[in-house]
Structures are given as C-alpha cells and as structure tokens.
Amino acid sequence: QVQLVESGGGLVQAGGSLRLSCAASGSIFSAIRMGWFRQAPGKQRDLVASIIQGGNTYYVDSVKGRFTISRDNAKNTVYLQMNGLKPMDTAVYYCAAHNGITWHAWGQGTQVTVSS
C-alpha cells in the first residue's frame, strides 16, 4: 500500500513560485504513474500534471509553461514546481498514485493560496 505525504504549500503573491513535494512510502514507487491534482472550493478535483516511470509528462493546458512535474525515484518523491502563479491556481493540491488501473492512493492535500 502506497502512502503519500505532501508538503510545500502556502500563501504567495501573484507571479511568485512554490515547490510542492510528495513523499511516497512503499517499494512500488518506481513502477507507477504519479500525479498532482487540485481542487478549488466548490469545484471538482482535476488532474494538473502527471509523470510516468520513463519520465513522460502531462500538463493541463492552463499550467503549461508554468508548472513542472518531476520525480526522484531514489528519494521516492515527486515534485511540482509552480512558477508564475495566478489567483486561479488557488486550491488544495493533492498528490496521487496510479496503479495502471486507477488513482488508488492519495495524500492529505496541501493548500496553495495566490493573492492578487
């Protein structure tokens, strides 16, 4: 069973940067797809970015060119570098693990607030 713990959220002004980290426990980290989701108040939880073992990445259009997802298999950690933050990026950000069938493990979430 994979357990995920996020960190790195906070309050930042528009145009600023934050780096989120997701520490994973369990021996299968290198074999799964990892992703970052976000959920704003009153909205559904949406995939923001994901990365597979080979390093291929996916980004939702609204964050392309601003966010970068990466993973360090040796440290069992996935990161989300967020630059050029906008108020629209304000949300709770969740790390998740995909087992090839579904997103089966979730972190507790970390709040990101971007002030204008």
C-alpha positions as CSV (number, residue, x, y, z in Angstrom):
1,Q,0.0,0.0,0.0
2,V,1.4,3.4,-1.1
3,Q,1.2,6.2,1.4
4,L,1.7,9.8,0.2
5,V,2.5,12.9,2.2
6,E,2.5,16.4,0.6
7,S,4.3,19.5,1.7
8,G,5.3,22.9,0.4
9,G,2.0,24.7,0.1
10,G,1.5,28.2,1.4
11,L,0.5,31.8,0.6
12,V,2.2,33.6,-2.3
13,Q,1.6,36.7,-4.3
14,A,0.7,36.5,-7.9
15,G,3.8,35.9,-10.1
16,G,5.5,34.0,-7.3
17,S,6.7,30.4,-7.0
18,L,6.2,27.4,-4.8
19,R,7.5,23.9,-4.9
20,L,5.3,21.1,-3.7
21,S,6.8,17.8,-2.6
22,C,5.1,14.4,-2.3
23,A,7.0,11.7,-0.3
24,A,5.9,8.2,-1.1
25,S,6.3,5.1,1.0
26,G,6.3,1.6,-0.4
27,S,8.5,-0.4,-2.7
28,I,6.5,0.1,-5.9
29,F,7.1,3.8,-6.3
30,S,9.3,3.4,-9.4
31,A,6.6,1.3,-11.1
32,I,3.7,3.7,-11.0
33,R,2.5,6.9,-12.5
34,M,2.4,9.9,-10.2
35,G,0.2,12.9,-10.4
36,W,-0.8,16.2,-8.9
37,F,-4.5,17.2,-8.7
38,R,-6.1,20.3,-7.4
39,Q,-9.5,21.2,-6.0
40,A,-10.8,24.7,-5.6
41,P,-13.8,25.5,-3.3
42,G,-17.0,24.3,-4.9
43,K,-15.2,22.7,-7.9
44,Q,-14.2,19.1,-8.8
45,R,-10.8,17.7,-8.3
46,D,-8.9,17.9,-11.5
47,L,-5.6,16.5,-12.8
48,V,-2.9,19.2,-13.1
49,A,0.2,17.2,-14.1
50,S,1.4,13.6,-14.1
51,I,4.6,11.7,-14.8
52,I,5.3,8.1,-15.6
53,Q,8.4,6.0,-14.8
54,G,10.0,6.8,-18.1
55,G,9.7,10.4,-17.4
56,N,7.0,11.3,-19.9
57,T,4.8,14.1,-18.5
58,Y,1.3,15.5,-19.0
59,Y,0.1,19.0,-18.1
60,V,-3.3,20.6,-18.3
61,D,-3.3,23.5,-20.7
62,S,-3.8,26.1,-18.0
63,V,-0.4,25.3,-16.4
64,K,1.8,24.5,-19.4
65,G,4.9,26.6,-19.4
66,R,4.5,27.5,-15.7
67,F,4.5,24.2,-13.8
68,T,7.0,21.4,-13.9
69,I,6.5,17.9,-12.5
70,S,9.5,15.7,-11.7
71,R,10.2,12.6,-9.7
72,D,13.3,11.3,-7.8
73,N,12.9,7.6,-7.6
74,A,15.9,7.3,-5.3
75,K,14.1,9.5,-2.8
76,N,10.6,8.2,-3.5
77,T,9.5,11.8,-4.0
78,V,7.6,13.6,-6.7
79,Y,7.7,17.4,-7.1
80,L,5.6,20.1,-8.6
81,Q,7.5,23.3,-9.3
82,M,5.0,26.1,-9.8
83,N,6.1,29.4,-11.3
84,G,4.2,32.4,-12.4
85,L,1.4,31.6,-10.0
86,K,-2.0,33.2,-10.6
87,P,-5.0,33.6,-8.3
88,M,-6.8,31.0,-10.4
89,D,-4.2,28.5,-9.1
90,T,-5.5,28.8,-5.6
91,A,-6.7,25.3,-4.5
92,V,-5.9,22.3,-2.3
93,Y,-3.3,20.3,-4.2
94,Y,-3.2,16.5,-3.9
95,C,-0.6,14.0,-4.8
96,A,-1.8,10.7,-6.2
97,A,-0.5,7.4,-7.4
98,H,-1.8,5.4,-10.3
99,N,-1.6,1.6,-10.3
100,G,-2.3,1.1,-14.0
101,I,-6.0,0.9,-13.5
102,T,-7.0,3.8,-11.3
103,W,-5.7,6.6,-9.0
104,H,-5.6,4.4,-5.9
105,A,-3.6,6.3,-3.3
106,W,-4.0,10.0,-2.3
107,G,-2.2,12.3,0.0
108,Q,-3.9,14.5,2.5
109,G,-3.6,17.7,0.4
110,T,-1.7,21.0,0.8
111,Q,-3.3,24.4,0.5
112,V,-1.9,26.8,-2.1
113,T,-3.2,30.4,-2.0
114,V,-2.2,33.0,-4.5
115,S,-3.1,36.6,-3.7
116,S,-3.6,39.3,-6.4
